[in-house]
Every structure is written in structure tokens, then in C-alpha cells.
Amino acid sequence: MSTLLEKLRAGEGPDFKILDLHGHVGRYAYPIPDLTAEGLLEVLDRVRVESIVCSHMQCMARDMAWGNRQVLTYMKACPGRILGYVSLFPSTATEVKEQAEHWLDEGFTGLKLHDHNGFPYDDPAYLPGYELANERALPVLFHVWGQERQFSAILRVAEQFPEMSVLLAHGGSANPDAYIETALAAPNVFIDTCVSSSRRGLVEYLVDGAGIDRVVFGSDCYFYSFTQQLGKIMGAKLDDAAK
């Protein structure tokens, strides 16, 4: 019987659906040959990924409303394959509530927050967004890069809103033990795997520390290569059932 790694190397798909929980669409400060929804769909088909949940590149610290509109066009072009995260800027609680309600009602899957905007994740203006995610049992993906202030703020949010799934991005990018400790501290916290500089054994370390059911797949396309991000999972020293 072929292993999952052998199947992937042979260009064959696994016997299960792969869901990528961390993707991006749109232009950034390096060449991306094909920015179209059709181009992304072609890549998903090639690497055997069923669906990907995306936010727009420009939403990390710039025009959230424009970026959310762009994501919606991708969602409509590839329904069920390209899904969307709502990006929010915590200007006021009222604005956050209006934006979150609007885009979630348009069919977005969850929220994606980035602290490049200078606001901590437990800023009060974010609360209406968390309340909606909690009511609807939706995922919220947080950009994390190993900083203690990020983990402490996110844990406070996770404990306050137990019905929403909290995803810690870039698992093990820095301070892998803090990722594990945060996941173990609240049952609704999960670690995503996307990081380019992952040392040998990092995937196994996260799984051993947090548990197989607390680690989820994310590629961070188009920042990282799909093949590299999938390869480190398929090539990890874990049995195929765990993968």
C-alpha cells in the first residue's frame, strides 16, 4: 500500500479532502504570475486541495472593505472551492459589527485578524465581531509570530468566546512552546502549520505537544509554496491516519 507521501509524489490525490485554512488572494510586493480565481483553482486542483479559506493581501493593514469585496469576487467565481475570511479594522465597535454582519451574511466563512494595524487582539472594538463568530460557531484566524502579547490577548478572547474556533497562524514560527501552551489552555484553540522556515521535526513537535486534533493545515499561499507546505505534512514522521 502506498503511503500518502508516495501518492503525493506520484501526483495522486489522497482518499480524503484537504482543507487549507490559511490563504491569500491579490497582489503583493513580489511577482505573482496569475492573480485570477481560475489560476488559484488550477493550483488547488494540481495539489489536490479541495477548498481554501482566503483573505486579501491588502487587508493586512490597508483597505479592509475593498479587500473584502475582492475576496467575494473570488468566492463567487469558485463557489465551495475558494472561501473567504472577513478582515476587520477596529475603528469602532459599531463599525466592526456592521462590517462583520454584512460580510458574514454574504457567505464568508469566518474572520481573519492581523495586528499590523497596531491594535491588540483584545481591543474592545473587536468584541462585536467575536460575538458574531461565537454565535455562529465560526473560525477566527489570528496572525501570530511567537510574541507573548499576541498569545495572552488571544487566550483571553478564546476563553471569553468558547464557541468560536481560534486559529493561531504560523505554528512554531517562533516560540513553538507558546503555541502549544496556548492551545492546551483552551479547548477551542488550534495551531495552523504554515511557516516557510520550519525546522525538521516541527510538525511532529506541535502534534506531540498539542495533540493531533489541535493542529490544522494552512499553506499561507501565495506567500509560501503549496508543494512545500503540503510536503512537510506528508513527509512528517506521523502515521497516515494522523496526517
N, C-alpha and C positions, 0 to 999 in steps of 0.2 A: 504494500500500500504506500502510495506517495505521501510524503509529508506536505504540509501547507507551503513550506519554503520551496520544495521541489516543484510543486504545482505552479507557484508564482513565477519561478524561473522559466518554466516551460510555457508561460503565457496563458495558463489555465486559471479559471476563477475558483475560489473556494466554494464549498457547499452551503454557505451562509451569506447573508447580506452584510456588507461593510458600510457602516455609517460614520462619516467623517464629521466630527462635532466642532471643527475649528478651521474655517476657510475664509478667504477674502476674494472680492472681485474689485475691478477697477485699476486705474493707473497708479504707479508709484515711482520712486526716484531711481528706477533701473528698468532696463528693457523687458517688457512682457510681450512676446510676439503676437499673441492673439487675445484680445480683451473681450471677445464676444461670448455670449452664453453658449453658443454652439461649439466654440473652441474648448470651453471648460467641459462641456458634456462629452466631447470626444476624448478628453483626457480621463474623465471618470470611467468611461467605457473601457479604455485601454488598461487601466489599473484595477478594474473590477470593483470600483466603489459605487454602491447603489445610490447614495444620497450624500450631499454635503450641506452643512449649515454655514452661511456666509454673512459677513458684514462688509461694508465698503471700505476700501483703503483710506479714503478721505475722512471717514468717521472717527479715526483715532483721536483727532484733536481739532477738526475743522468743521465743515458744514454738515451737521448730522441730518437735517431734513433732506438736503439734496442727495446725500449718500443713501439714505433710506429709500428714496424714490428710485434711485438707480438699482438697488437690490431688488425692489419689487419688479422691475422690468425683467431681471434675470429669472425670478421666480415664475413669472407668467410665461416666459419663453420655454422653461423646462420644468413644468409642474411636477412636484414629487421628487425631482432629482436635485434641483437647487432650491434650498430652503433659506429662510432669512432670519438673522438676528436684528432686532431693533437697537440702534445706537441712540443713546440719550446724553444730553448735556444738562447738568443740574443747575440751570439758571434759577428756576423757582420750582417749588413743589407743584404748583398749578400747571406750569408748562410741561413738566415731566409727566404728570398724569394725562394731560391731553395728548401728548405725543405717543406715550405708551399705549393708551387706549386706541388711538387712531390706527397705529401700525399693526398692533396685535389683531385688531378687527379686520385688517386687510389680509390676514393669514400668516403673519410672521410667527416663527416657532418659539422665540424666546428673546432675551436681552443680551447684548454684548457691551461691556463697560471697560473703558480704558482710562487709567489715571494720568495719562499725558496731559490731560486738561487741567491738572493742578488740584483737583478735588479728591479727597479721600472717599473710599467706597461706602463709608457710613455717614456721608454728608446727609443731613435731613432732607434735602431736596430730592434725593433718590427714593425716599420712602414710598411714594405712591406707585412707582414702578415695581418695587419689590412686593408691595401689597397685591398688585395685579398678578405678578408672576406666582405668588404664593396661592392666590385664589384659584388660578388656572393650572397649578402644578406644572409650571414651565421651567426650563433651564435658564440659568443666568451665567454667562461665561465672563470671567474676570481676567483681564491681563495681569499676570503675576510674573515677577522675575526675582523671586527669592528674598524680597525685602520684608523685614519683620512688620513694619507698619501696614503692609498690604495684608499679611496673614491675620493680624489682630483685628483689623477692620472687617475683613471678610468673615471671620469667625463670629463676630458679633452679629453680623447680618444673617448668617446661616442659622444661628440659634434663635433669632427673632422670627425668622420666616421658614419654619421647618418643612413646609410642603413644596417649596421650590428647590430644584436641584442646582447646587452651586458647583461650578466647574472652575478649577484652578488651572489656568493656562500654563504651558511651557514647563511641565513637570520635571523637576530636577535641574532646571537651567542654572540655578544657584540655590544652595541651601536645601538639598533634597530632603533632609530630615524634617525641615519645617513643613514641606508639602505633606509628608506622611503624618506628622503630628496633627496638622490641621484637619486632614481627612478623618483621622481616628477620633477627633474631638467632637464631631457632629456627624450623624448618620446620613445627612443629605449633601455631604461634600465629596467631590470626586476630583481626580487628577487627570488632566489630559497630557498626552505623550509628546506633543510637538516641541521639539528643540533640535537645532541642527548640530550642536556640538556635544551630543550625548556620548558620554564615555561608555566603553564596553561594560555591559552588565547593568546599566542604569535602569532599563525597563524591568529587569528581574528584581532589582533593588526596590523599586517602587511597588511592584506586585507583592514581594515578600513582606514589605513593611506595612502597606495599607490594606492588602487583600485584593484578590483578582477582581472582585466585584466593585472596587472603588477606583479602578484605573480605566480610562476610556481613550479611544483613538481620536487624535486630531492631527492634521497634516500641516496646518498654517499655510496652505497654498495661497498665493503664489510667492510667499516668502521662502518656502522650503520646497524641495523636490518631493513629489508624491512617492516616487520609487524609493528614495532614501527613507522616508518616514514609514512607509509600509514595510520596507526591507528590514528595518531594525526590530519591528514587531515579529515578523515572520521568521527572522533569524535568531530571535531571543531564545535562550535556553529555558523554554517553557514547553509543556506538552501542548499538543494541538488543541485539546479541549479548552485549555486556558486562553489560547490565542483567539 
